[in-house]
């Protein structure tokens, strides 16, 4: 997205609606290889958390702590972001980035594989879920998101249109999401493909109640 906007205008927009402290700017530079969100994307993540009234959130992939800062900063005082990171180096970068941030108290950082950690999290206990691993999402992660999110909760996926060796996996994920009656979704052509989806009542549950 940044490449399509006049640099001076983008700088001014970031100053107005996506201002970051120096520690987040430094964290982004340190974690460049992890594709952390640009300031305007981070602001969108925070906007989504505030809009849905999130007090509990979960992210798969820590992006060097940049996404964690944006999300945790948008949560209420007793809110909790559960951040799951399978890579020790990336986990260390995220821990360092948040160490001196006021948002640190709202982050529960877990070093571990999502396939191992997510099954231990409670059903319907989360208001927002962010997926940003490589690949950004898989059908299995969609199953976990469906289970973890409360009705009305929001799913965000970064890098859903990223080309490369995982393109087929991402395509299967997008097809599964489109076919899933538990979600309504759209994809924005920014941030290598940013998915926004809302969790709805399961169609099967509606049928049973009828």
C-alpha positions in Angstrom: 0.0 0.0 0.0 2.8 2.5 0.9 4.2 2.2 -2.7 0.9 3.6 -4.2 0.8 6.7 -2.0 2.8 9.9 -2.2 5.6 9.5 0.4 4.9 12.9 2.0 1.2 12.3 2.2 1.8 8.8 3.7 4.1 10.3 6.3 1.5 12.8 7.3 -1.3 10.2 7.4 0.9 8.0 9.7 1.6 11.0 12.0 -2.2 11.7 12.3 -3.7 8.2 12.6 -0.9 5.7 13.0 1.7 7.3 15.3 4.1 4.8 17.0 6.5 5.2 19.8 10.2 4.8 19.1 10.3 1.3 20.6 7.8 0.1 18.0 9.8 1.7 15.1 12.9 0.0 16.4 11.1 -3.3 16.7 10.0 -3.1 13.1 13.6 -2.5 11.9 14.9 -5.4 14.0 12.1 -7.7 12.6 12.2 -6.7 9.0 12.6 -10.3 7.8 9.4 -11.2 9.6 7.2 -8.7 7.6 5.8 -6.7 10.6 2.8 -4.6 9.7 3.3 -1.1 8.5 2.0 1.6 10.8 -1.3 2.1 8.9 -1.9 -1.7 9.0 -1.1 -1.7 12.7 -3.6 1.1 13.2 -6.2 -1.0 11.3 -5.5 -3.9 13.7 -6.1 -1.6 16.7 -9.2 -0.2 15.1 -10.6 -3.7 14.6 -9.9 -4.6 18.3 -11.6 -1.4 19.5 -14.5 -1.7 17.1 -15.4 -5.2 18.2 -14.8 -4.2 21.9 -12.1 -6.9 22.3 -10.8 -7.8 25.7 -9.3 -11.1 24.6 -7.3 -11.6 21.4 -5.0 -14.2 20.0 -2.3 -13.9 17.4 -0.4 -16.7 15.6 3.0 -15.2 14.7 4.4 -12.3 16.6 5.9 -10.2 13.8 8.6 -9.1 16.1 6.2 -7.6 18.7 4.9 -4.9 16.3 1.4 -6.4 15.9 1.4 -7.3 19.6 1.9 -3.6 20.6 -0.9 -2.4 18.3 -3.4 -5.0 19.5 -2.5 -4.9 23.2 -2.6 -1.1 23.2 -6.2 -1.3 22.0 -7.3 -3.7 24.7 -8.8 -2.5 28.0 -6.6 -2.5 31.2 -7.6 -6.1 32.0 -7.5 -7.3 28.4 -5.2 -10.1 27.3 -3.5 -10.8 24.0 -2.2 -14.4 23.7 0.7 -14.3 21.3 1.9 -17.6 19.9 5.3 -17.8 18.2 7.0 -21.0 17.1 10.4 -19.5 16.2 12.7 -18.8 19.2 14.4 -15.9 17.5 11.1 -14.2 16.5 9.8 -14.9 20.0 12.9 -13.2 21.5 12.5 -10.2 19.3 8.8 -9.8 20.3 9.7 -10.1 24.0 12.4 -7.5 23.7 10.1 -5.1 21.8 7.4 -5.2 24.4 9.7 -5.4 27.5 9.5 -1.6 28.3 6.0 -1.0 26.8 3.0 -0.2 28.9 1.2 -2.8 26.8 3.5 -5.6 28.1 1.2 -6.4 31.0 -1.6 -7.3 28.6 0.5 -9.8 26.5 0.8 -13.5 27.3 3.6 -14.6 25.1 3.9 -18.3 24.3 6.8 -20.0 22.5 5.4 -23.0 20.8 3.8 -24.4 17.6 0.2 -23.3 16.9 -0.8 -26.8 16.3 0.2 -27.6 19.9 -0.9 -24.4 21.7 -4.2 -23.6 20.0 -6.0 -26.8 21.1 -5.4 -25.8 24.7 -7.2 -22.5 24.3 -10.9 -22.2 25.3 -13.8 -22.4 22.9 -15.5 -19.1 22.1 -13.3 -17.2 24.5 -11.7 -14.7 22.1 -13.0 -11.5 20.5 -10.3 -11.3 17.8 -7.8 -13.6 16.1 -4.9 -12.6 14.0 -3.0 -15.0 11.7 0.3 -14.0 10.3 2.6 -17.0 10.2 4.2 -18.4 7.0 2.0 -19.5 5.4 -0.3 -16.8 6.7 -3.1 -19.3 7.2 -4.2 -22.9 6.5 -7.5 -24.7 6.7 -6.5 -26.1 10.0 -5.9 -22.6 11.4 -9.4 -21.7 10.1 -10.9 -24.5 12.1 -9.2 -23.2 15.3 -10.3 -19.7 14.6 -13.9 -20.8 14.2 -13.7 -22.6 17.5 -11.9 -19.9 19.5 -13.9 -16.9 18.3 -17.1 -15.8 20.0 -20.1 -15.0 17.9 -19.4 -11.5 16.5 -15.7 -11.9 16.9 -13.2 -10.9 14.1 -10.6 -12.9 12.2 -7.8 -11.0 10.5 -5.2 -12.6 8.3 -2.1 -10.9 7.0 -0.3 -12.0 3.8 -3.2 -14.1 2.5 -2.3 -13.2 -1.1 1.5 -13.5 -0.8 3.0 -15.3 -3.8 5.6 -18.1 -3.5 5.8 -21.7 -2.3 2.8 -21.4 0.0 0.4 -19.9 -2.6 -1.5 -23.1 -3.0 -2.0 -23.4 0.8 -3.3 -19.9 1.0 -5.6 -20.4 -1.9 -7.1 -23.5 -0.1 -7.5 -21.4 3.0 -9.3 -18.6 1.1 -11.6 -21.1 -0.6 -12.4 -22.8 2.8 -13.1 -19.4 4.3 -15.4 -18.4 1.5 -17.3 -21.7 1.7 -17.6 -21.5 5.5 -21.1 -20.3 6.6 -19.7 -19.4 10.0 -17.8 -16.4 8.5 -18.5 -13.4 6.3 -15.3 -12.1 4.8 -13.5 -9.8 2.4 -9.9 -9.4 1.3 -8.2 -6.1 0.9 -5.3 -5.8 -1.6 -3.0 -4.3 1.0 -0.3 -5.9 3.2 0.1 -8.8 0.7 -3.6 -9.5 1.1 -5.4 -8.6 4.4 -8.5 -10.8 5.3 -11.2 -9.3 7.4 -13.9 -11.8 8.6 -16.7 -11.9 11.1 -17.7 -15.0 13.1 -21.4 -15.8 12.8 -23.8 -18.4 14.3 -23.2 -21.8 12.8 -25.8 -22.7 10.2 -26.1 -26.1 11.8 -26.9 -24.6 15.2 -29.6 -22.4 13.6 -31.1 -25.5 12.0 -31.1 -27.4 15.3 -32.8 -24.6 17.1 -35.5 -24.4 14.5 
